[in-house]
Amino acid sequence: MLELGSIFADRYRILDNGKKGGMGCVYLSEDITDKKQYAVKEQKVTQVNRDLIRSEISIQRKLDHPAFPKVESVQEDGEYIYIIMEYIDGRPLNEILKEQGRIAEERVLKWAIQISDILRYLHGLARPVVYRDMKPSNIMIDANDDVHLIDFGIAQEYENEEEWGSKKVALTRGYAAPEQYDIRYRSDVRTDIYALGVTLHYLLTGKNPTQPPYHFVKVRKIDKKISYGMEAIIFRCLQLDPDDRYHTAGELYEELLHIDGLERKLVLRHRKVSLLSGTGLIIIAIGLLILSVMVFRSRNDSVVSYYILLDKARTQMEQGQYAQADATLLEAIEKEPEAEDAYLAMVEWYMRQEAYEECFDYIGTQILTRFPDIYGNADFLQLMWRLYMEQGKPEEASYYLEELNQLRGLQ
């Protein structure tokens, strides 16, 4: 580690004790020749991270955008690599958020436009760069309230679309898109769009995505003062299927720029829905009643077979036939994709095999995204309590036990 007051590389005086992050330690320094300040990023080189560090340096040296600190030089000292770069006089967004709890929409919109423009630049390079680690701690806000992105530790440069997501790296749970958890799928520019959606959701609601409850409700459910337009934009960014998100950062940028027009359209649509009452609702009710009679028999047969499959899967799990139980549960989910029970049985399937990491991934990517109101389900709360207790995490488990007791009227 570099010591306060020491001279590094015969040129840079270290001005602080450094700030540690996931990818190294960053020190503030002063050039003793011209008194200009620089950031010195210290990273210990290992067999695991060597290629990532080289990639980070290569990417940052190619960037020509005011949002990114320019690399001044790179120094190697035994097992450490030091990146000396332009110092950004500002504060990380996570500190601002911690201080204020949540951020006003007008300010968030300004940052969102800037960040989507930054992503548009990165994705539009001759060799596109996917940032892959968008989160408040990697966003610096300068004295002019403008955005800068720092830490390209897990960013990836690609030659062509065939390379999207071909290299798996560490990720930040809560911010990482669902496809980043599954080696069968490739991450691409839409992965950055998802993480930006998570960040905007956090800024507006104050709900930390890395803490329980691990799901995203629409932002206006938390704060009715947030605009319909912003809610719709964030909701689209956070879609589980990448095909349902904005396809490019440019598309998102244009939507944010013209959010007023989107807001007018959504407000008008909301008013039309609100005006639907009286005779109109009666007609709809009659139509639904007739339709329900028509489909009752076939629907009833489907529900019965669904629960037969669930009983079969539970028997298979009791007998240790996990491969067969997996196939049976998938068949049940395909039959009734909007029902919660088979998904919860799949959580049980993971727990019985003590596959806890995969279990949490499944809950985050499959259950919470499909059923945002699942926290009103006593079976889910009890499963989460058991899951954390089995993990030896009584503090987290107690949260779900309290929710369960409240739901049952025990408190």
N, C-alpha and C positions, 0 to 999 in steps of 0.2 A: 504493500500500500504506500501511496505517496504521503509524505508528512507535511503538515501545515508549515508554511514558510520556506520549504525547501525549493531548490531550483531544479527543474526537470529539463533534461536535454539541453543544458547550458543556456536556456532561454526563457523558460516559463516558471514564474514564481507561483507556487500553490497558495491559494487564498482561503481555502476552507478545508474541512475534513472529509469532503466528498459525500455524495448521496448514492446509496446502494440501490440497485434495481435488479430485475430478473436477469439482465444480460451483462452486468458489470457494475463498476462504480464510476461516477462522473464528478470531476473536480472543477472548480472555478480557478482559472489561472490568469496571470498578467504577463504579457510579453515585456521583459525588462528593457528592451530596446526602444519600444514606442508606446509602452503603457496600454496597449490595446488588450482587451480581455478575450480569453478563449475558454472553451470547455475542453477538458481532457478526459476522454473516456478510456478507462483501464479495463481490460478484459484478460482473464487468464485463459491461455490456450490449452485445450485438451484434444484428444483424438475425436471426441464427440462433436465439439463446437468449432473446430478449425475451419471447416468449409463454410459454415455459417458466417463466421467473422470475416473471412475473405470476401464472401458474397456481399455482406453489408458494406464493406469498404468500397468494393467495386461499384455497387449501385449508387452510393452517396456521391462518389466522385463524378458521376455522369449527370447528376441532377442539376438543372438550371432553373430554379423557381424560388421566388422570395419566401415561400413557406418552409424551405428546408435549409438547415445550417450548412454552409459550405465547408468542405474538408480542407484544412490548411496543410496538414502533413500527417504521416503515419510513422510511428517509432516502434521498434521492437527491442525488447529487453529480456532476453532469456525466455521464460515461459509466459511473458506478458506482451500484449500488443496494446499500444496507446494510439487512439485516434484524436488528433488535435483539430478542433473545428470551431467555426464561428459561434460565439456565445449569444444565445437568445435571452435578452433581458425580459423575463416574464415569469409567469407562474403556471405550474401544471394544472390542468382543469380539474383534476380530482381534489386538489387542495381548495380550489374555489368552491367546488360543489360541497365539500365537507363543511366549509365555513357557512354557506348560505342555505344548505338543505335541498333546494331546487332553484332552477334558473328561470327567469321570465321568458315567455315565448318569443318576444321580439328579439331578444339577445340570442336565444337558441337558433332562431331562424337565420340570423346573420351568420353565425358560425356554421350552420348546416350548409348554407350556400357556398361558403368558402371551402369547407371540407369536400363537398361534392365536386367543386371545381378542381381542387387539388387531386382528387382521385381521377378525375377526367384527364388531368395531365399525366399522371402515372400510368394509367391504363392505355393512354394514347401514344406512348413512346414507341420508337422503332422496335425495341425489345420491351414489351409491356411489363410493368412491375405491379404485382399484387401485394399490397401492404401486409395483410393478414393479421394485424395486431392492433386494430383500431380500438381505443379505449381512452377514458379521460386522462389517465396517467401519462399517456404518450402524446397528448395534445397540450401545447404551450400557448398561453394567451399573453400577448405582449402589451406594452403600455398603451397602444392604440386600440386595444381590444380585438386584435387580429390573430388569426390562427397560424400556428407553426406545428408541423409534425416532426417528432423526434423518434429515435430508436428504430432503425431498420433491421434489427437483429434477426427477425424471421421473415422479412420481406423476400419475395422471390421474383427473379427476372426470367422471362420466358422468350424463347425464340419463336414459337408458334403455339397454336391452340392445343396441339397434341401434347404439349408439355404441361398444360394447366394441371396443377395439383399433383404432379408426378412425384414431388418430394414432400414427405410428411415430416413435420417438425412439431415442437412444443406449441401449445395453444393456451389461450386464456379462457378457462371455463366461464360460462355466462355470456361471454362476448363472441365466442367462436360459433360459426354457422354449423347447422346440423351435419352438412356434408364433410366438415373437417374431422368428424369423429369416425367416419366410416371409410376404410381403405378402398371400398368398391366404387366410391364416387370421387370426382375430381373437383377441387375448388377452383374458382376463377374470379373474374371481376365482381360477380354477384356476391361472392363471399365477403368482400369489403363492404358492399351495400348493406348486407345483413348486420355486420358489426356496427356500422354507422347508425342503423335503426335502433340497435340496443343502446348505444350511447345517447341518442336523442331521447329515447324513452326514459333513461335514467336522469338526464338533465331536467326534464320537465316534471317528472313524478317524484324524484328522490328515492325511488325504489331500486336498491342495489341489486343488479342481476346475479351477483355472486353469493347472495344470501337468500335464505328462505323468505317467502315462498318463491320457488324457482320457475316462475312463468310470467308471461306478459299479457296483462289485460289491456284493453283499449284505453288510451290515456284519458279520455273524457270520463271514464268510469271513476277515475281518481280525482280529476279536477275538471269541472264543467266549464271553467273559464278558457280552457285550451280550445283552439279553433277546430272545426270539423276538418278543415283542409290539412292541418298538421297531423291530426289523428289518422286520416286516410293515408297520408304519405308514410308515416311510421308503420302503420299496419301492413302496407304493401312491402316495405323493406324487410319486415320480420316474417315473411311467409316461409313455411317449412320447405316447400319445393322451390328451388332456385328459379324455375321457369315462371313462377308466379310473382317474383320480385321485379323491380326495374331491371331491364336487361343491360343497361349501361349507366355509368355515373353521369354521362351527359343527359340522359333521359331524366334522371333524378334531379339534376341541376336545373333543367328547364321547368320541371314541375314546381320546384321550390321558388324559382324566380316569379312564376305566375300563380302563386298560391292564392292570391286574392280572387282570381277567376274561379279556381277550384272551390274556394270557400263559398262564393255566391251560388254556384251550382249545387253544392251539397246542402246549404241552408234551404234553398228552394225545394229540394227533394225532401228534406226533413219536414218542412211545413206541409207539403202535400200529403205525406204519410200521416201527420198529426191531424189533418182535416178529415181523414177517412173515418167516419163514425156513423152512428144512426142506421139509416136504411142500408147503406153500403156494407156495414159490418154484418147486418142481418142476412143479406144476400150471400155474403161470403160464408157465413156460418151454415146456412142451408146447403150450399154447395159442398162444403167440407163434410157435412153429415152424410150426404148422399154418396160422396166418394169413399168415406170410411166404411160404409156398409158394403160397397162393391169390393173393397180390397180386404175386408176383415178375414175371410177364410184363408186366403193365400198367405196373408201376413201372419196369422196365427200359427200356421204350419211352419213358417220360417223361424218364428220365435221358439217354438217347441224344439226344433232340430238344433237351434243354437245352444240351448241349455243342455241338450243331450251331449253335444260336443264338449261343453265345459265340464260336465260330470266325467266324461271319458278322459279328458286331459288330466283332471285331478287324480283319477285312479291311476293313470299312467305315471304321474309324478310320485305317488305313494309307492309304486312298485319300482321306482328308479329308472323308468323308461323315458329319459328326458328327450331323446331325439324324436320319439313318437309323440310325446306331449307337445313339443314345439310345433310339429306339423299339424296336430289337432287344433291347437290354439290359433295358428295362422288361418286354418280353414274356418274357424268360428269368427275370427275378425273379418275375413272376406265376406262371410254371410251377413254379419251385422256390424259394419264398420263404424257406426255411430253409437254403439253400445259400449259402456265402460268396462263391463265385467271381464271380458276376455283379456283386455289390456292389463287389468289388475292381476289376473291370473298369471300373465306373463311375468309380472314383477315377482310373484311368488316363485315362478320357475327359475328366475335368476338367483333369488335368495337361497333356494334349496341347494344350489350348486356353489354358493358363496362367491358368485361372480359379481361382486359389489360394484366395481367400477363400471362394468357393462350395464348393471342394473340402473345406476344413476343416469348413465347416458340414455338408456331407454326411456326413463321417466321424463327426462328433459326434452328429448327429441320427438317422442311419440305420444306421451300422455298429456303433458302440460300444454303442448301446442294445439292438441286436438280438443282438449276439454278444459278450457280456462276456468270453469266453475267447479273443477274437481275437488277444490278445498271444502266444498259443502258435502262431500261424500265421506261418510264415516268409515267405510271399508278402506278408502285410500289413506285417510289420516292414521288409521290403526297400522296399516302396512308401513307407512313412513316412520311411525314410532318404533316398530319392530326393527326396521332396516337400520336406523341409527343406533338402537340399542345393541344390535348384533355387531355393529361397527365399533362399539365402545365409545359412543359419543352421546352421553346422557344429556348434555346441555341442549343439543339440537333435538334430541328425542323429546325432551320436555315441552318444546314448542308445540309439537304435534299432539302430545297428550293433553295440553291445555286447550288446544283447538277442538280436540275430540270431546273433552268434557263439556266445553261450552255448547257444542253442537247437540249434545245429549241432555243439556240442561242441568248438568251436575255442578255448575258454578254460578 
